[in-house]
Amino acid sequence: MNRFFLLACLILLTFSAWSQVLEGRVTAESGEPVPSASVVLEGTRWGTATNENGHFTLSGVAPGTYQLLVSSIGYKPNSRRVAIREGHTHRVAVVLQAAAGDLEVVEVFGARGKQPEKLDAITRLPLKPSDQIQSISVISDKLIEQQGALTVIEGVRNVPGVYTYSTYGGVKESISSRGFRGIPTLKNGVRVMTDFRGMGYPTDMQGVENIQVMKGATSLTQGLGQASGQATDLGAPGGLVNVVTKTPKFTNEGAVSLRAGSWGLFRPTFDVQGLLGDSKKIAFRVNGAYQTGGKFRKGMEYESFYVNPSLAIRPDDKTQITLEMDFYNVNQTIDAGTVNLSVGNVANQIYDIPDDRMLGFKTDISTSKHSTYTASFKRYLDEGNKLYVRGAVYRSVFDTDAVRTSLTALAAKKDTNDRQVNFYRRSISHNLPRLDKNTVIQFDLVGEEIETGAIRHTFMVGADYKMTNLTETSYNTINIPGIINVFDPSTISNTLPYNTPNFTKTGETISTTTNMGITAQDVIYLTDWLKAFVGVRYSTNQSSSPLNPGFTRTHFWNPLGGVMVTVKKGLNLFASYTNSTRPENVSQVDENGNTFGNGFVNQLEAGIKSDWLNNRLRFNLTLYRIEQKNLIEQLYDVNNNPVTSNGRYVYRASGDDRRQGIEVELTGRVLPNLEAIIGYSLIDAKYRNTVVNVEGSAPNNTPKHTFNGWLNYTVDRGVLKNLMIGAGVYYLGERPYNDWTQVGYLTHGLDTSKEPWYNKAYTLVNAQVGYQFNKQWGIRALGNNLFNTVGYDAYRTSFIDKIQPRNFSGVVTYRF
């Protein structure tokens, strides 16, 4: 008995010695959590780092009095004495002050060691990009400001393998990745424009907190606004772009700026945020912009208005409610572009039309209005803030219309278009008018590093609902009398004839699509160096429209799996597999009225994710293979009209394709005051087992190589302190203007049985120089396309759009 008593006492003493716990939360003066802050008890072995929410825990601390030191880059260290009593849990709250004069803590690819704002809207997991098995890049508002990006396309050029597909007359932002045309562009995780061709939409960069690019088919399993698990867009397997708008940060500050530059660019902006009341539990933010000018072609106009108000409420330290609204209205001239002078369209003879010549009419105006509304909440359920629920309701309305000029070449005959196609007739038409309304509801239960025995889990279980109501209107085409010679400006009038009739509405199509799904994901920490990722999604898809009356309901399962091996701290190897479904095949019919089965997308991805110099510099290497099975293609007649049968569009089976490649990315600070972004991609895209395309041919507008590089140096001492100098280069390789089909097939009214000509590669060189006089005043000068490179982005032969020539602008900013 004495031995048992002695053993029990020893056990109790041992338990008592290790039962002391020191826990707490580290925040900035604004109340925002400080992640990855260093927490140490000086002179001891006890130390840790804060998590995403600023929380930390030190277990097994021996009783006594210690000096607690908390530090983080960009903040002044905070040191205090703490007394640890035997058998007790000691809680502390530490507030860090910003270090005056230090380099800004926000990096070009986001805040260091922190999950970017709203990334979990598309990944559904509370993990940083470096901890995900997807290929994810995040472009911060700091980089957007540095480079003076005015469009999403200008921002995503910093991501390897992401490039422009087409601008459709300079009024849209169609973005491609990994050889897939027109990947979906979301705003705050929700589709704004649901055209399956991924034509993109314009947006204002003033309200952008960051741009998130998730590449590959993994985005389909987890991207909410993309109808998770479903590849409903032509470019969907290539990934998605998520534009995240600004929300309150519980601080009092603001900024106004004025930018002016080439071609009459005039752009004032503002961004103001603050706390309401003495409780510091309610914060607001509102930012906006007005812009006019900036179109390089003479006679073209641009005017836009943008406003983005938001409100955040923190009733307690475990709950946050956020209300957001985002409105953008832009009216701009749609460019008829230029023409290819090759007879028979067999070679690249794109006419470099002078910038003072416009082939369309001044009435070719594109009008877009879109608004998004979000109400979201997050509520922690436990004391350690590791388990929480979140929910959101999203609403978007996108209303667009345009009148555009189309060019039709005269038939070749003696002395007319027999050597060069320079004589054309013109017509005007409405350009895809649509009213796109989307509603999304999402709820998730999330656990962050929850322990079940010896194994930790980061998991989510959630459900989402998405409904799209789409109205598309059609009008007649109006032929304009006369013939123009693109070489002779005297034959080209930009004013419509006085007696031009009004358009007549010829039809209206109203369709509704409903998607519902349940998603579960689990990151299992098997050891300190091995994590397993597993996920599954069950989805349903229901759609109705007059042209597809037989499409009722489909349902499918999509898995995701992967592993990540930590070779050492900051060096991770990962591999993953995912599957997604193309449900629209089920509803389409061939010439005989037979339907097609589901199409499938399978992806394998592997690579390296690493960070160096205390996460100051990051290097990523990704290898991928994406295969599509059971592809179908819509039939068009020689006049570019869809072929129909019994009131339904007609499709044909076209085979499979495969995209594979390599992506390399280096981002961060090479030196404490030298930022770098370098990226390269190799894309090998080919049609395989095809009955329509030429075996081994590449999809249209797919480059073999892309390269991007940007360096920004800040002088941090001496008389030139706070001077910033940046320069960058962007290379887009040559790419085929169209698909290459077998003999007997037309693609949008074009004979594509001959090997397509290639759009020439082009290289852009940009630079900026800025100076911060003090905390309030700063100036910046921007120069783009400094060597005045001539390049074109073309959608087949309909939109051959010239990239912007050399241009300059200056920005003055006042912060308060």
Residue pairs with C-beta under 8 A, 6 or more apart in sequence:
16 86
16 87
17 62
17 86
18 59
18 60
19 86
19 87
20 59
20 60
20 61
20 62
20 63
20 84
20 85
20 86
20 87
20 88
20 89
20 90
21 57
21 58
21 59
21 61
21 88
21 89
21 90
22 41
22 46
22 57
22 58
22 61
22 68
22 82
22 84
22 89
22 90
22 92
23 55
23 56
23 57
23 58
23 89
23 90
23 91
23 92
23 384
24 39
24 55
24 56
24 91
24 92
24 93
24 94
25 33
25 50
25 53
25 54
25 55
25 56
25 93
25 94
26 33
26 34
26 37
26 39
26 50
26 54
26 56
26 70
26 72
26 94
26 95
26 96
27 33
27 34
27 54
27 93
27 94
27 95
27 96
28 34
28 75
28 95
28 96
28 98
29 95
29 96
29 97
29 98
29 251
30 249
30 250
30 251
31 250
31 280
31 314
32 249
32 250
32 251
33 50
33 52
33 53
33 54
33 55
34 50
34 54
34 72
34 75
34 96
35 50
35 51
35 52
35 53
35 54
35 111
35 113
35 114
35 115
36 49
36 50
36 72
36 112
36 113
36 114
36 615
37 49
37 50
37 54
37 56
37 70
37 71
37 72
37 75
37 96
38 47
38 49
38 69
38 70
38 71
38 72
39 47
39 48
39 49
39 50
39 56
39 58
39 68
39 69
39 70
40 46
40 47
40 48
40 68
40 69
41 47
41 58
41 61
41 66
41 67
41 68
41 69
41 82
42 66
42 67
42 68
42 69
42 79
43 66
43 67
44 66
46 58
46 60
46 61
47 58
48 56
48 57
48 58
49 56
50 56
51 448
51 449
52 114
52 115
52 126
52 128
52 448
53 385
55 384
55 385
57 384
61 84
62 84
63 84
63 85
63 86
64 83
64 84
65 81
65 82
65 83
65 84
66 81
66 82
66 84
67 79
67 80
67 81
67 82
68 79
68 80
68 81
68 82
68 92
68 94
69 77
69 78
69 79
70 77
70 78
70 79
70 94
70 96
71 77
71 78
72 96
73 102
73 105
73 112
73 614
74 98
74 99
74 102
74 103
74 104
74 105
75 96
75 97
75 98
75 99
75 105
76 96
76 97
76 98
76 99
78 94
78 95
78 96
78 97
80 92
80 94
82 90
82 92
83 90
84 90
103 672
103 673
103 714
103 716
104 142
105 111
105 112
106 140
106 141
106 142
107 140
107 142
107 667
107 668
107 669
107 675
108 139
108 140
108 142
108 143
108 146
108 158
108 667
108 668
108 675
108 677
108 710
108 712
109 137
109 138
109 139
109 140
109 143
109 618
109 667
109 668
109 677
110 116
110 129
110 138
110 140
110 210
111 140
112 615
112 616
113 128
113 615
114 128
115 126
115 127
115 128
116 129
116 138
116 140
116 210
116 212
116 244
117 209
117 210
117 244
117 247
118 188
118 189
118 209
118 212
118 242
118 244
119 129
119 136
119 138
119 212
119 242
120 126
120 390
120 446
121 188
121 189
121 224
121 225
121 242
121 392
122 186
122 189
122 212
122 214
122 219
122 222
122 223
122 224
122 225
122 240
122 242
123 132
123 134
123 136
123 214
123 222
124 222
124 224
124 444
124 460
124 462
124 519
124 521
125 132
125 222
125 446
125 458
125 460
125 521
125 523
126 446
126 448
126 458
127 458
127 523
129 136
129 137
129 138
130 572
130 609
130 611
130 618
131 564
131 572
133 218
133 533
133 562
133 563
133 564
133 574
133 575
133 576
133 605
134 214
134 215
134 216
134 218
134 219
134 222
134 576
134 605
135 214
135 215
135 216
135 218
135 239
135 605
135 607
135 620
135 622
135 624
135 663
136 212
136 213
136 214
136 215
137 158
137 159
137 212
137 213
137 215
137 665
137 667
138 210
138 211
138 212
138 213
139 155
139 156
139 158
139 159
139 210
139 211
139 212
139 213
140 210
141 208
141 209
141 210
141 246
143 149
143 155
143 158
143 677
143 710
144 155
144 205
144 208
144 211
146 712
146 724
146 726
146 768
147 154
147 155
147 158
147 710
147 726
147 728
147 766
147 768
147 782
148 259
148 768
148 780
148 782
148 784
148 809
148 811
149 155
149 205
150 205
150 291
150 294
151 173
151 202
151 203
151 205
152 173
152 175
152 185
152 200
152 203
152 205
152 211
152 241
152 243
153 164
153 167
153 173
153 175
155 205
155 208
155 211
156 162
156 175
156 211
156 213
156 241
157 163
157 708
157 730
158 677
158 679
158 708
158 710
159 213
159 215
159 665
159 679
159 708
160 663
160 664
160 665
160 679
160 680
160 681
160 706
160 707
160 708
161 177
161 178
161 215
161 661
161 663
161 679
161 681
161 683
161 706
162 175
162 176
162 177
162 213
162 215
162 239
162 241
162 706
163 175
163 176
163 177
163 703
163 706
163 732
164 174
164 175
164 176
164 732
164 793
165 174
165 175
165 176
165 181
165 182
165 198
165 235
165 701
165 793
165 795
166 172
166 174
166 199
166 701
166 793
166 794
166 795
166 799
166 801
167 173
167 174
167 793
167 799
167 801
168 174
168 199
168 334
168 431
168 795
168 799
168 801
169 334
169 335
169 336
169 337
169 364
169 366
169 402
169 404
169 431
169 799
169 801
170 295
170 300
170 332
170 334
170 335
170 801
171 202
171 332
171 334
171 335
171 366
171 368
171 402
172 199
172 200
172 201
172 202
173 185
173 200
173 201
173 202
173 203
174 181
174 182
174 197
174 198
174 199
174 200
174 795
175 182
175 183
175 185
175 198
175 200
175 241
176 182
176 183
176 235
176 238
176 701
176 702
177 183
177 213
177 215
177 235
177 238
177 239
178 215
178 216
178 237
178 238
178 239
178 624
178 626
178 659
178 661
178 683
178 685
179 238
179 659
179 661
179 683
179 685
179 698
179 699
179 702
180 234
180 235
180 236
180 237
180 238
180 239
180 659
180 699
181 197
181 198
181 234
181 235
181 238
181 699
181 700
181 701
182 197
182 198
182 199
182 200
182 233
182 234
182 235
183 198
183 233
183 235
183 236
183 238
183 239
183 240
183 241
184 191
184 198
184 223
184 225
184 226
184 233
184 235
184 236
184 240
184 241
185 192
185 193
185 198
185 200
185 201
185 240
185 241
185 242
185 243
186 192
186 223
186 225
186 226
186 240
186 241
186 242
186 243
187 203
187 242
187 243
187 245
187 326
187 372
187 396
188 242
188 243
188 244
188 245
188 324
188 326
188 372
188 374
188 394
189 223
189 224
189 225
189 242
189 394
189 440
190 224
190 225
190 372
190 374
190 394
190 396
190 438
190 440
191 225
191 226
191 227
191 396
191 438
191 466
191 468
192 201
192 370
192 372
192 396
192 398
192 436
192 438
193 199
193 200
193 201
193 370
193 398
193 400
193 434
193 436
194 436
194 438
194 468
194 470
194 513
195 432
195 434
195 436
196 232
196 233
196 234
196 584
197 233
197 234
198 233
198 234
198 235
198 236
199 432
201 368
201 370
201 398
201 400
202 304
202 328
202 330
202 332
202 368
203 243
203 328
203 370
204 289
204 291
204 304
204 306
204 328
204 330
206 269
206 271
206 287
206 288
206 289
206 306
206 308
207 245
207 246
207 287
207 288
207 289
207 306
207 308
207 326
208 243
208 244
208 245
208 246
209 244
209 245
209 246
209 247
210 244
211 241
211 242
211 243
211 244
212 241
212 242
212 244
213 239
213 240
213 241
213 242
214 223
214 239
214 240
214 242
215 238
215 239
215 622
215 624
215 663
216 237
216 238
216 239
216 578
216 603
216 605
216 624
216 626
217 231
217 237
217 578
217 579
217 580
217 601
217 602
217 603
217 626
218 560
218 576
218 578
218 603
218 605
219 226
219 236
219 239
219 240
220 226
220 228
220 229
220 230
220 231
220 236
220 237
220 558
220 578
220 580
220 601
221 228
221 229
221 519
221 535
221 537
221 558
221 560
221 578
221 579
221 580
222 228
222 519
222 521
222 535
222 537
222 560
223 240
223 242
224 440
224 442
224 464
224 466
225 240
225 242
225 394
225 438
225 440
225 466
226 232
226 233
226 236
226 240
227 466
227 515
227 539
227 541
228 464
228 515
228 517
228 519
228 537
228 539
229 517
229 537
229 539
229 556
229 558
229 580
229 581
230 236
230 515
230 539
230 541
230 580
230 581
230 582
230 583
231 237
231 580
231 581
231 582
231 599
231 601
232 582
232 583
232 584
236 580
236 601
237 580
237 601
237 603
237 626
237 628
237 659
238 626
238 659
245 308
245 310
245 324
245 326
245 372
246 271
246 285
246 287
246 308
246 310
247 285
247 310
247 312
247 322
247 324
248 273
248 283
248 284
248 285
248 310
248 311
248 312
248 322
249 273
249 283
249 285
250 275
250 280
250 283
250 312
250 314
251 273
251 274
251 275
251 283
252 273
252 274
252 275
253 272
253 273
253 274
253 815
253 816
254 270
254 271
254 272
254 273
254 274
254 815
254 816
255 270
255 271
255 272
255 813
255 814
255 815
255 816
256 268
256 269
256 270
256 271
256 813
256 814
257 268
257 269
257 270
257 811
257 812
257 813
257 814
258 267
258 268
258 269
258 811
258 812
259 265
259 266
259 267
259 268
259 269
259 809
259 810
259 811
260 266
260 267
260 809
260 810
261 294
261 782
261 807
261 808
261 809
261 810
262 294
262 296
262 807
262 808
262 809
263 293
263 294
263 295
263 296
263 807
264 292
264 293
264 294
265 291
265 292
265 293
265 294
265 809
266 291
266 292
266 293
267 289
267 290
267 291
267 292
267 294
268 289
268 290
269 287
269 288
269 289
269 290
270 286
270 287
270 288
270 289
271 285
271 286
271 287
272 285
272 286
272 287
273 283
273 284
273 285
273 286
274 283
274 284
275 282
275 283
276 282
276 283
276 284
281 313
281 314
281 315
282 311
282 312
282 313
282 314
283 311
283 312
284 309
284 310
284 311
284 312
285 308
285 309
285 310
285 311
285 312
286 307
286 308
286 309
286 310
287 307
287 308
288 305
288 306
288 307
288 308
289 304
289 305
289 306
290 304
290 305
290 306
291 302
291 303
291 304
292 302
292 303
292 304
293 302
294 302
295 301
295 302
295 332
295 333
296 355
296 804
296 805
296 807
297 333
297 335
297 355
297 356
297 357
297 358
298 355
298 356
298 357
298 358
299 333
299 358
299 362
299 494
300 332
300 333
300 335
300 358
301 331
301 332
301 333
301 365
302 330
302 331
302 332
302 333
303 330
303 331
303 332
304 328
304 329
304 330
304 331
304 332
305 328
305 329
305 330
306 327
306 328
306 329
307 327
308 324
308 325
308 326
308 327
309 324
309 325
310 322
310 323
310 324
310 325
311 322
311 323
312 320
312 321
312 322
312 323
313 320
313 321
313 322
314 320
314 321
315 321
318 379
318 380
318 385
319 377
319 378
319 379
319 380
320 377
320 378
321 375
321 376
321 377
322 374
322 375
322 376
322 377
323 374
323 375
324 372
324 373
324 374
324 375
324 376
325 371
325 372
325 373
325 374
326 371
326 372
326 373
327 369
327 370
327 371
328 368
328 369
328 370
328 371
329 368
329 369
330 366
330 367
330 368
331 365
331 366
331 367
332 365
332 366
333 360
333 362
333 364
333 365
333 366
334 360
334 364
334 365
334 366
334 402
334 403
334 404
334 431
335 358
335 360
335 364
335 801
336 358
336 359
336 360
336 364
336 404
336 405
336 406
336 407
337 359
337 799
337 800
337 801
337 802
338 350
338 351
338 352
338 353
338 359
338 486
338 792
338 800
338 802
339 350
339 351
339 353
339 359
339 407
339 409
339 421
339 422
339 424
339 486
339 797
339 800
340 348
340 349
340 350
340 351
340 421
340 757
340 797
340 800
341 349
341 350
341 351
341 420
341 421
341 422
342 348
342 349
342 420
342 421
342 757
343 412
343 417
343 418
343 419
343 420
343 421
345 750
345 757
345 797
346 754
346 757
347 757
348 737
348 757
348 758
348 759
348 760
349 420
350 792
350 794
350 800
351 422
351 486
352 790
352 802
353 359
353 486
353 802
355 805
357 486
357 489
357 492
358 492
358 494
359 405
359 407
359 424
359 426
359 484
359 486
359 492
360 404
360 405
360 426
360 494
361 405
361 428
361 493
361 494
361 495
361 496
362 494
362 495
363 403
363 428
363 496
364 402
364 403
364 404
364 405
364 428
365 402
365 403
366 400
366 401
366 402
366 404
366 431
367 400
367 401
367 402
368 398
368 399
368 400
369 397
369 398
369 399
369 400
370 396
370 397
370 398
370 399
370 400
371 396
371 397
372 394
372 395
372 396
373 394
373 395
373 396
374 392
374 393
374 394
374 395
375 392
375 393
376 390
376 391
376 392
376 393
377 390
377 391
377 392
378 388
378 389
378 390
379 388
379 389
379 390
380 387
380 388
381 387
381 388
381 389
386 447
386 448
386 449
386 450
387 445
387 446
387 447
387 448
387 450
388 445
388 446
388 448
389 443
389 444
389 445
389 446
390 443
390 444
390 446
391 441
391 442
391 443
391 444
392 440
392 441
392 442
393 439
393 440
393 441
394 438
394 439
394 440
394 441
394 442
395 437
395 438
395 439
395 440
396 436
396 437
396 438
397 435
397 436
397 437
397 438
398 434
398 435
398 436
398 437
398 438
399 434
399 435
399 436
400 432
400 433
400 434
401 430
401 431
401 433
402 430
402 431
402 432
402 433
403 428
403 429
403 430
403 431
404 428
404 429
404 430
404 431
405 426
405 427
405 428
406 426
406 427
406 428
406 429
406 477
406 798
407 424
407 425
407 426
408 424
408 425
408 426
408 427
409 417
409 421
409 423
409 424
410 416
410 417
410 423
410 424
410 425
410 483
411 417
412 418
412 421
416 423
417 423
422 485
422 486
422 487
423 483
423 484
423 485
424 483
424 484
424 486
425 479
425 480
425 482
425 483
425 484
426 479
426 480
426 482
426 484
427 477
427 478
427 479
427 480
428 477
428 478
428 480
428 496
428 500
429 475
429 476
429 477
429 478
430 473
430 474
430 475
430 503
432 472
433 472
433 473
433 475
434 470
434 471
434 472
434 473
435 470
435 471
436 468
436 470
437 468
437 469
437 470
438 466
438 467
438 468
438 469
439 466
439 467
440 464
440 465
440 466
441 464
441 465
441 466
442 462
442 463
442 464
442 465
443 462
443 463
443 464
444 460
444 461
444 462
445 460
445 461
445 462
446 459
446 460
447 457
447 458
447 459
447 460
448 458
449 456
449 457
449 458
449 525
450 456
450 457
450 458
450 459
451 457
455 524
455 525
455 526
456 524
456 525
457 522
457 523
457 524
457 525
458 522
458 523
458 525
459 520
459 521
459 522
459 523
460 519
460 520
460 521
461 518
461 519
461 520
462 518
462 519
462 520
463 516
463 517
463 518
463 519
464 515
464 516
464 517
464 519
465 514
465 515
465 516
466 514
466 515
466 516
467 512
467 513
467 514
467 515
468 512
468 513
468 514
469 510
469 511
469 512
470 509
470 510
470 511
470 512
470 513
471 508
471 509
471 510
472 508
472 509
472 510
472 511
473 505
473 507
473 508
473 509
474 505
474 506
474 507
474 508
474 509
475 503
475 504
475 505
475 506
476 503
476 504
476 506
478 500
478 501
478 503
480 496
480 497
480 500
481 497
482 491
482 493
483 491
484 491
484 492
485 491
485 492
486 492
509 545
509 546
509 547
510 545
510 546
511 543
511 544
511 545
511 546
511 548
512 543
512 544
512 545
513 541
513 542
513 543
513 544
514 540
514 541
514 542
514 543
515 539
515 540
515 541
515 542
516 539
516 540
517 537
517 538
517 539
517 540
518 537
518 538
519 535
519 536
519 537
520 535
520 536
520 537
521 533
521 534
521 535
521 560
522 533
522 534
522 535
523 531
523 532
523 533
524 531
524 532
524 533
524 534
525 531
526 532
528 566
529 565
529 566
529 567
530 563
530 564
530 565
530 566
531 563
531 564
531 566
532 561
532 562
532 563
533 560
533 561
533 562
533 563
533 564
533 576
534 560
534 561
535 559
535 560
535 561
536 557
536 558
536 559
536 560
537 557
537 558
537 560
538 555
538 556
538 557
539 555
539 556
539 557
539 558
539 581
540 553
540 554
540 555
541 553
541 554
541 555
541 583
542 552
542 553
542 554
543 551
543 587
544 551
544 552
545 551
546 647
547 644
547 647
547 648
547 649
548 587
548 588
548 648
548 649
549 647
549 648
550 587
550 589
550 595
550 648
551 586
551 587
554 583
554 586
554 598
556 581
556 583
556 598
558 578
558 579
558 580
558 581
559 577
559 578
559 579
560 576
560 577
560 578
560 579
561 576
561 577
561 578
562 574
562 575
562 576
562 577
562 605
563 574
563 575
563 576
564 572
564 573
564 574
565 572
565 573
565 574
566 572
567 573
570 610
570 611
570 612
570 615
571 608
571 610
572 608
572 609
572 610
573 606
573 607
573 608
574 605
574 606
574 607
574 608
574 609
575 604
575 605
575 606
576 603
576 604
576 605
576 606
577 602
577 603
577 604
577 605
578 602
578 603
578 605
579 600
579 601
579 602
579 603
580 600
580 601
581 598
581 599
581 600
581 601
582 598
582 599
582 600
582 601
582 628
582 630
583 598
584 599
585 595
585 596
585 597
585 598
585 599
585 630
585 632
586 595
586 596
586 597
586 598
587 595
588 595
588 596
588 632
588 648
588 649
588 651
589 595
589 596
589 645
589 648
589 649
589 650
589 651
590 596
590 650
590 651
590 652
590 653
591 635
591 645
591 650
591 652
593 645
593 646
596 630
596 632
596 651
596 653
597 630
598 630
599 628
599 629
599 630
599 631
599 632
600 628
600 629
600 630
601 626
601 627
601 628
601 629
602 626
602 627
602 629
603 624
603 625
603 626
603 627
604 624
604 625
605 622
605 623
605 624
605 625
606 622
606 623
606 624
607 620
607 621
607 622
607 623
607 663
608 619
608 620
608 621
609 618
609 620
610 618
610 619
610 620
611 617
611 618
611 619
611 668
612 618
612 619
613 668
613 669
615 668
616 668
616 669
616 672
617 666
617 667
617 668
617 669
617 670
617 676
618 665
618 666
618 667
618 668
619 665
619 666
620 663
620 664
620 665
620 666
621 662
621 663
621 664
621 665
622 662
622 663
622 664
622 665
623 660
623 661
623 662
624 659
624 660
624 661
624 663
625 658
625 659
625 660
626 658
626 659
626 660
627 656
627 657
627 658
628 656
628 657
628 658
629 656
630 653
630 656
631 653
631 654
631 655
631 656
631 657
632 651
632 652
632 653
632 654
633 651
633 652
633 654
633 692
634 642
634 643
634 649
634 650
634 651
635 642
635 643
635 649
635 650
635 651
635 652
636 642
636 643
636 746
636 747
636 748
636 749
637 643
637 746
637 749
638 746
638 749
639 749
640 748
640 749
642 649
642 650
643 649
643 650
644 650
652 692
653 691
654 690
654 691
654 692
654 693
655 687
655 688
655 689
655 690
655 691
655 692
655 693
656 687
656 688
656 689
656 690
657 685
657 686
657 687
657 688
657 690
657 699
658 685
658 686
658 688
659 683
659 684
659 685
659 686
660 684
660 685
661 681
661 682
661 683
661 684
661 685
662 680
662 681
662 682
663 679
663 680
663 681
663 682
664 678
664 679
664 680
664 681
665 678
665 679
666 676
666 677
666 678
666 679
667 676
667 677
667 678
668 675
668 676
669 675
669 676
670 676
672 716
673 713
673 714
673 715
673 716
674 711
674 712
674 713
674 714
675 710
675 711
675 712
675 713
675 714
676 709
676 710
676 711
676 712
677 708
677 709
677 710
677 728
678 708
678 709
678 710
679 706
679 707
679 708
679 709
680 705
680 706
680 707
680 708
681 705
681 706
681 707
682 704
682 705
683 702
683 703
683 704
683 705
683 706
684 704
685 698
685 699
685 702
686 696
686 697
686 698
687 693
687 694
687 695
687 696
687 697
687 698
687 699
687 739
688 695
688 696
689 695
691 742
692 741
692 742
692 745
693 739
693 740
693 741
693 742
694 740
694 741
694 742
697 736
697 739
697 740
698 735
698 736
698 740
699 736
699 739
700 735
700 736
700 737
700 738
700 739
700 756
700 796
701 735
701 736
701 737
701 759
701 794
701 795
702 735
702 736
703 732
703 733
703 734
703 735
703 761
704 733
704 734
704 735
705 731
705 733
706 731
706 732
706 733
707 729
707 730
707 731
708 728
708 729
708 730
708 731
709 728
709 729
709 730
710 726
710 727
710 728
710 729
711 726
711 727
711 728
712 724
712 725
712 726
712 768
713 724
713 725
713 726
714 722
714 723
714 724
715 721
715 722
715 723
715 724
716 722
722 771
722 772
722 773
723 769
723 770
723 771
724 768
724 769
724 770
724 771
724 772
724 780
725 767
725 768
725 769
726 767
726 768
726 769
727 765
727 766
727 767
727 768
728 765
728 766
728 767
729 763
729 764
729 765
729 766
730 763
730 764
730 766
731 761
731 762
731 763
731 764
732 761
732 762
732 763
732 791
733 761
734 758
734 759
734 760
734 761
735 758
735 759
736 756
736 757
736 758
736 759
737 756
737 757
737 758
737 759
737 794
737 796
737 797
738 747
738 750
738 752
738 756
738 796
739 747
739 752
739 756
740 752
740 753
740 754
740 755
740 756
741 747
741 752
741 753
742 753
743 753
744 753
745 752
745 753
746 752
747 796
748 796
748 798
750 796
750 797
759 792
759 793
759 794
760 791
760 792
761 791
762 789
762 790
762 791
762 792
762 803
763 789
764 784
764 785
764 789
764 791
764 803
765 785
765 786
765 787
765 789
766 782
766 783
766 784
766 785
766 786
767 782
767 783
767 786
768 780
768 781
768 782
768 783
769 780
769 781
770 778
770 779
770 780
770 781
771 778
771 779
771 780
772 778
773 779
775 815
776 814
776 815
776 816
777 812
777 813
777 814
777 815
778 812
778 813
778 815
779 810
779 811
779 812
779 813
780 810
780 811
780 813
781 808
781 809
781 810
781 811
782 808
782 809
782 810
782 811
783 806
783 807
783 808
784 804
784 806
784 807
784 808
785 803
785 804
785 805
785 806
785 807
786 806
787 806
788 805
788 806
789 803
790 802
790 803
790 805
791 802
791 803
792 800
792 801
792 802
792 803
793 801
793 803
794 800
794 801
